[in-house]
Amino acid sequence: RLDGLAYKIVPVKSSKAFDYVEPDILYDKLMNTFQYRNLANEDVYYEETTRRMVSNYKNIFMRLAAEYAASPNVSSEIPTADGSTERIQNKDLAVRVLDKAEAILPNERYEIDYRLLSGIISLYANLDENSKARALLPELQEKANQYDLAGNPRPKFVLAQAYKEVGAYEQAEALYQELYTRFQEPMLKQELNQIRRT
């Protein structure tokens, strides 16, 4: 079971294996227990290895947000910093977790992989936080453009998917068309047809 920065062996059978979390435990650790001193402070220097290690935190926040987002209309009772509990809709909890990750681990300070970034965009979009999702698109576009289309088309495909999820259908169609023209994959043609029916 993922308990913050470590996995704990527990006597619980789960089909999720390493993805298994208890949301209330992980929420308490990430939101109330752990202290993220000076991570967003630009006056504190972190060398490259430390910055990469710290970037793993964002993946854990995203894992928790995805757990809540999987059942957005359900409410959960979560622990608060003062030891009491409160009941909040899972959709709001997911947004709260993503927002905290963005606040303490700004992308401009800590390198983030394009796949993780696209996952955050997808979560925000699916949680009806389209403005937050769209605000991350320029960064994803910049990362996707660092890859040669012939050598690795995956980043451009991920970008097209992100455009589609936030409702930027013209950009998505243009990118799917570019990919289909180059690779002639039937799946890309299906994406194009779907976009054009939207």
N, C-alpha and C positions, 0 to 999 in steps of 0.2 A: 504494500500500500504506500502510495506517495504521501509522505508526511512532511511537506516543506522541502528541505534540501536533501532529504535522505529517504530511502525506502525502508519500510518496516515489514518484517515477516509476520504475518498474522494468520490465524487459523480460519480463514474465510476463503471459500472457493469462488473464483471469479473468472469469467471468460476474458476479461480485459488484461489479465496478467500485469504488465508493468504500467498500464494506464489506470489501474484501479485507484480511486481516491474516495475518502470520506469527506464530502464537501465541508461539513461543519468544522472538522479538525483542521483541514488545510486552510480554510478561511481564517480561523482563529490565529493560526501561525503566521500567515502572510499579512493579514490586516491588523492584528492586534499585538502579536508577540515579537516578531522580528523588527529590528530597528535599522533603518536604512540611512545611517548617518553619512551625510556629505556625498552621497552618490550623485546628486544633481548639482553639487557645488563645483563650479568651474575653477575655483581657486585651489582645489585639492587635485593633485596629479595622481592618476592611476596609469601604470605602464600597460602595455598592450595585452600581456597575458592576463592580468587582473581584469581588464575591461572585457575580455572575452569570457572569462569565468562569470563575471557579474551579469553578462548578457543572458546567461542560462536562467536567471531569475525570471526574465520575461516569459520564457517558455512555460514555467511553472504557473505564473499568473494566467497565462492563456489556457492552460489545461483546466484550471479551476473555473474560469469564465465559460469554457466550452461545456463543462459539466452542468453549470446552471442554465446555460442557453439551450441545452437539450430538452428542458422542460420549462419553458419561459413563463407559462401561466400558473405554475404551482408556486406556493409560498414556502419558504424555509425559515426555520428558527435558527438564528445565528448568534454566536456570542459577541458581546461588545467589549470594549477595552476596560470598562469598569466591572466586568464580571457578570453583568446581567445578560439578558437575551432580548432579541427583538425579532419580529416576524416580518419578512420582506419578500416581495414577489421575486422569483428567480431571475426574471428579465432585468430587474433593477440591480440585483446583486451582480449579475454578469457585467453590466455596464460599470458598476462601481469598481469591480476588480480590474477591468481593463483600464479605467481612468487612473487608478492608483499606479498601475504599472507604467503608464505613460508619464505620470508625474515624477516618479522616483527614478525612472530609467529612460531619460530622453534619448530618442533615436540619434540625435545629432552628436551625442556624447558616447553612446554605446552602439557598436556595429550590430545590425540586425539582418539576418538572412532574408532574402526576398520571399522565401516560402513562409516563414513565420510572419513577416509583415503582411503578406496576402491573407493569411489566416486571421489576423487581427482585423483587417479590413472586412473580411467576410463576416466575422462575428458582429462587428458594429453594424453592418448593413442588415443582417438578419435580426438584430435587436432594435431595428427602426431608428438607429442613430446614424442616418445617412450623411449628415454634415461631418461627423467625426470620421466616418469611413472615407469620404471624399477628400478630407484634409490630408490623408496619408497617401493618396494616389500619386502626387508628384514625386514623392520619394520612391515609391515602387517603380514608377516609370524610369526614374534615373538609374535604379539598380538593374532593371531589365535591359536598358540600353547599353549596359557595360558588357553584355554578352553578344557574341557574334551569332547571328541567326542560323548560319549554316552549321556552326560547331555545337550550339546548344539552343534549340528553339524553345525549351521549356519555360524560361523566364518570360518570354513574350506571350506564351500561351497563358501563363498565370496572370499576367497583366490584363489580357483580354477577358479572362474570367472575372477579374476584379472590376473592370469597367462594366461588365454585364450586371454584376451583383449590385452595383450602386445606381444602375439605371442610365449609365453613359453609353447608350446603345450605338451611337454613331462611331465613337472611338472603338468600341468592341468589334463592330462589323468591319471597320477598316483593318484592324489587326488580324481578325480571323481570315479576312480575304487575303492579306499578305501571306499568312501562314499556309493557307490552302493553295494559293498560287505556287508557292515554293515546294510544298510537300505532298499535295494531292491526297491527303488522308481523308477517308470517308467521314470520320468523326468530326473533322473540321468543317466539312460540308454540312453536316447535321447542325452544328453550332450556328453556321451562317444562316441556314434556313430557319432555324428557331428565332434568331435575332430579327430576321426580316419579317417574321409573322408578328413580332411584338409591337 
